[in-house]
Structure formats: C-alpha cells, structure tokens
Amino acid sequence: TANDVVKLEIAYLPWLTGPFGANTELRLYRALEEQPELFAQLVHTLYRGDNDVADEADDQRANFARTAHHVLHGWKSHPGRDLGDDARQVRLLEWCTQALDLTKIDHRERVAEAEIARILARVPVGSDGVWPCKAARELIEKRGQSLRDGVSLAKRNLRGMVTKEMYEGGKQERDLAAQFRAGASKLRPDGQWPQTIALLEDLATQYEAEAEASDAQVKSEKQEVGAD
C-alpha cells in the first residue's frame, strides 16, 4: 500500500536522499503534500513543545529526530503543486492552516511556523506574477511579523551559495532588490497586503545594502592592485 511505501522510504531515507541517491519524487513527499497531519507528526518528533521539559535524549529518540529533520529539509515541493493556480492557492492555504492548528495543540505552533515559512518561500509566483503567492500573502497578513520574518529569512537562505565574476560587485543583489521593489509596487494599489509589502521592501533594503558593500569591496580590491 501507499502507507507501506512511505514507511519503507522513511526507513531508508539516508540512502534515498544522500549524495548518491538524491530523490525528490519519493512517495513520502507526496504524502506530505496531501497530509498536514504527517507534517505535524514530523514537527512533533523533531522539536520540543513550548511547555516540554528538557530531558536526556536516548538513541532512539535522537534517531527519530534526525529522520524527521531529513524528511522536512529534503522536501522541496509544496501542497497543491500539480493544481491550477486558483486551486493551488486554496489547497496551500488550507494545508498550512490545518498544519498550524494541529501543531498548536501540542505547543509547537511557533516552530511549525518557521518550517511553513520555508515552504512558502519556495512556492513559485501565481498568475499575477508576484512573489509571494496569494496564499502566502494571506497567511502573512493574518499572522503578522513572526511569519513575515520567517519567510524573509527562508527566502534569503534559498539563494544558497553565490558565485560572481571578478569585480562584478553588487549587480546580482541590485537585480534582486529591484524585483522585490517591483513586487511591492504592484501590490500596493490593492491596499490589502501591508505585511507582505513590508516583507518585500525589507528584502529589497537588505539586498541593496549587500550590493553597496560588494561594490565597496570591489573598489577597495581595484585600488590595491592599481586597477581603479
């Protein structure tokens, strides 16, 4: 059965997702897309609740936690990914809301929100061409700065390692900043996305600061070799 396959994939996850067996199409990940209950169970396994008392983790508990970490951080898709845009937004919003409700029961809503921020950061733009997608915007507006900050951090982390040509400076960062400012400008006339606009403006400001720092570094390097 599908559940048996999921259990087997969890058991052999290090081999299925390691450097020699990377696999982003596991049935396990499909199950995550469909079952916020599975997400909540993984969060419960990986994190202590707000009211939990710290104790000595035995080997079995530590192994379960490592597996939960591998599952959550190996999952690169999102709920509703195979649906049309409108249906995808509905499914994503429902899934995230249910996941947060489930994790709130055992006092893990705060850490679950950080994991959900990582999901929302990687969801592509919707039909209006603006990131974050509409479902993410609705969640950010409802939950406020905590989710906003989590999505901002997750989006920056998604960028990963950056490579540049010699003396390139902050061009890449300025391009990113321009994209985020354009998104904020497009959303502003609606008047219903203040938290999301703040997120986009903050990201733009951060990348502009990085661009300036990178430009200054290039200028200094050129001066050192007499190339300025």
C-alpha positions as CSV (number, residue, x, y, z in Angstrom):
1,T,0.0,0.0,0.0
2,A,1.0,3.7,-0.3
3,N,1.5,3.8,3.5
4,D,3.8,0.8,3.4
5,V,5.9,2.6,0.7
6,V,6.1,5.7,2.9
7,K,7.3,3.7,5.9
8,L,10.0,2.0,3.8
9,E,11.1,5.3,2.4
10,I,11.4,6.7,5.9
11,A,13.5,3.7,6.9
12,Y,15.9,4.0,4.0
13,L,15.8,7.8,3.7
14,P,19.5,8.5,4.2
15,W,20.3,6.2,1.2
16,L,17.4,7.6,-0.9
17,T,18.3,11.2,-0.4
18,G,22.1,11.1,0.1
19,P,24.6,12.4,-2.4
20,F,24.4,9.1,-4.4
21,G,20.7,8.7,-4.2
22,A,19.1,12.1,-4.3
23,N,15.4,11.7,-5.0
24,T,12.9,14.5,-4.7
25,E,9.9,12.4,-6.0
26,L,9.5,10.0,-3.1
27,R,6.0,8.9,-2.2
28,L,6.9,10.3,1.2
29,Y,7.0,13.8,-0.1
30,R,3.7,13.2,-2.0
31,A,2.2,12.2,1.3
32,L,3.5,15.4,2.9
33,E,1.8,17.4,0.2
34,E,-1.5,15.7,0.9
35,Q,-1.4,15.2,4.7
36,P,-0.8,18.1,7.1
37,E,-1.1,15.5,9.8
38,L,2.2,13.9,8.7
39,F,3.9,17.3,8.8
40,A,2.6,17.9,12.3
41,Q,3.9,14.5,13.4
42,L,7.3,15.2,12.0
43,V,7.4,18.6,13.7
44,H,6.4,16.9,17.0
45,T,9.2,14.4,16.5
46,L,11.9,17.0,15.7
47,Y,11.1,19.8,18.1
48,R,10.2,20.1,21.8
49,G,7.0,21.8,22.6
50,D,7.0,25.2,24.3
51,N,6.0,23.6,27.6
52,D,8.1,20.5,27.4
53,V,10.8,19.8,30.0
54,A,14.3,19.2,28.6
55,D,15.5,15.6,29.2
56,E,18.3,13.4,28.1
57,A,17.5,12.2,24.6
58,D,18.0,8.4,24.2
59,D,19.4,7.0,21.0
60,Q,16.1,6.0,19.5
61,R,14.6,9.5,20.1
62,A,17.7,11.1,18.6
63,N,17.4,8.8,15.5
64,F,13.7,9.7,15.1
65,A,14.6,13.4,15.3
66,R,17.3,13.1,12.7
67,T,14.9,11.3,10.4
68,A,12.3,14.0,10.8
69,H,14.9,16.6,10.0
70,H,15.9,14.8,6.9
71,V,12.3,14.5,5.7
72,L,11.4,18.1,6.3
73,H,14.6,19.5,4.8
74,G,14.6,17.1,1.9
75,W,11.1,18.1,0.9
76,K,11.4,20.6,-1.9
77,S,7.9,20.8,-3.3
78,H,4.7,22.2,-1.7
79,P,1.0,21.3,-1.3
80,G,-1.1,21.8,-4.4
81,R,1.8,21.9,-6.8
82,D,0.0,19.9,-9.6
83,L,-3.1,22.0,-9.5
84,G,-4.0,25.1,-11.5
85,D,-3.2,28.4,-9.9
86,D,-6.5,29.1,-8.2
87,A,-6.9,25.6,-6.9
88,R,-3.3,25.6,-5.8
89,Q,-3.7,28.7,-3.7
90,V,-6.8,27.3,-2.0
91,R,-5.0,24.0,-1.2
92,L,-1.9,25.6,0.0
93,L,-3.8,27.9,2.4
94,E,-5.9,25.1,3.7
95,W,-2.9,22.8,4.2
96,C,-0.9,25.5,6.1
97,T,-3.9,26.5,8.3
98,Q,-4.5,22.8,9.2
99,A,-0.8,22.2,9.9
100,L,-0.7,25.2,12.2
101,D,-3.9,24.2,14.0
102,L,-2.5,20.7,14.6
103,T,0.9,21.9,15.9
104,K,-0.8,24.4,18.1
105,I,-2.5,21.6,20.0
106,D,0.9,20.2,21.3
107,H,2.5,23.7,21.7
108,R,4.7,23.5,18.6
109,E,3.0,26.2,16.5
110,R,6.0,28.6,16.7
111,V,8.5,26.1,15.3
112,A,5.9,24.8,12.8
113,E,5.5,28.4,11.5
114,A,9.3,28.5,10.8
115,E,9.0,25.3,8.8
116,I,6.0,26.6,6.9
117,A,7.9,29.8,6.1
118,R,10.4,27.6,4.3
119,I,7.6,26.1,2.3
120,L,6.0,29.4,1.4
121,A,9.4,30.8,0.4
122,R,9.8,28.2,-2.3
123,V,6.3,28.3,-3.8
124,P,6.5,30.0,-7.2
125,V,4.7,33.1,-8.2
126,G,1.0,32.8,-9.0
127,S,-1.0,34.1,-12.0
128,D,-0.3,37.8,-11.1
129,G,3.5,37.2,-11.4
130,V,4.2,38.4,-7.9
131,W,6.1,36.5,-5.1
132,P,5.0,35.6,-2.5
133,C,1.9,33.8,-3.9
134,K,-1.6,34.8,-2.8
135,A,-1.9,32.0,-0.3
136,A,1.3,33.0,1.3
137,R,0.3,36.7,1.4
138,E,-3.0,35.8,3.1
139,L,-1.1,33.8,5.8
140,I,1.5,36.6,6.3
141,E,-1.3,39.2,6.7
142,K,-3.1,37.0,9.2
143,R,-0.1,36.0,11.3
144,G,1.9,39.2,11.1
145,Q,5.6,39.8,11.7
146,S,6.6,36.4,13.0
147,L,5.7,34.6,9.8
148,R,6.8,37.6,7.7
149,D,10.3,37.4,9.3
150,G,10.4,33.7,8.8
151,V,9.6,33.9,5.1
152,S,12.1,36.7,4.7
153,L,14.9,34.5,6.2
154,A,13.8,31.4,4.3
155,K,13.8,33.3,1.0
156,R,17.3,34.6,1.6
157,N,18.5,31.1,2.6
158,L,17.1,29.7,-0.7
159,R,19.6,31.7,-2.6
160,G,22.3,29.4,-1.4
161,M,26.0,29.9,-2.4
162,V,26.6,32.8,-4.8
163,T,29.3,32.9,-7.5
164,K,30.4,36.1,-9.1
165,E,32.8,37.2,-11.9
166,M,35.8,39.2,-10.9
167,Y,34.9,42.8,-10.0
168,E,31.2,42.1,-10.6
169,G,30.2,43.9,-7.4
170,G,26.6,44.1,-6.3
171,K,24.9,43.6,-9.6
172,Q,23.1,40.4,-8.6
173,E,21.9,41.9,-5.3
174,R,20.7,45.1,-7.1
175,D,18.7,42.9,-9.5
176,L,17.1,41.0,-6.7
177,A,16.3,44.3,-4.8
178,A,14.7,45.6,-8.0
179,Q,12.5,42.5,-8.3
180,F,11.3,42.8,-4.7
181,R,10.6,46.5,-5.0
182,A,8.7,45.9,-8.2
183,G,6.5,43.3,-6.5
184,A,5.8,45.7,-3.6
185,S,4.8,48.4,-6.1
186,K,2.5,46.0,-7.9
187,L,0.7,45.0,-4.7
188,R,0.5,48.5,-3.2
189,P,-2.6,49.7,-5.1
190,D,-4.7,46.8,-3.7
191,G,-4.3,48.2,-0.2
192,Q,-4.8,44.7,1.3
193,W,-1.2,43.5,1.7
194,P,0.7,45.8,4.1
195,Q,2.6,43.0,5.8
196,T,3.6,41.5,2.5
197,I,4.7,44.8,1.1
198,A,6.8,45.3,4.3
199,L,8.4,41.9,3.7
200,L,9.3,42.8,0.1
201,E,10.6,46.2,1.0
202,D,12.7,44.8,3.7
203,L,14.2,42.2,1.4
204,A,15.0,44.9,-1.1
205,T,16.7,47.0,1.5
206,Q,18.8,44.1,2.7
207,Y,20.0,43.3,-0.8
208,E,20.6,46.9,-1.6
209,A,22.9,47.1,1.5
210,E,24.7,44.0,0.3
211,A,25.1,45.5,-3.1
212,E,26.7,48.6,-1.7
213,A,29.0,46.5,0.5
214,S,30.0,44.4,-2.5
215,D,30.7,47.5,-4.7
216,A,32.8,48.9,-1.9
217,Q,34.8,45.7,-1.6
218,V,35.4,45.7,-5.4
219,K,36.5,49.3,-5.3
220,S,39.0,48.5,-2.5
221,E,40.4,45.5,-4.3
222,K,40.9,47.5,-7.5
223,Q,42.7,50.2,-5.6
224,E,45.0,47.6,-4.0
225,V,46.2,46.4,-7.4
226,G,46.1,49.8,-9.1
227,A,43.2,48.8,-11.4
228,D,40.8,51.6,-10.3
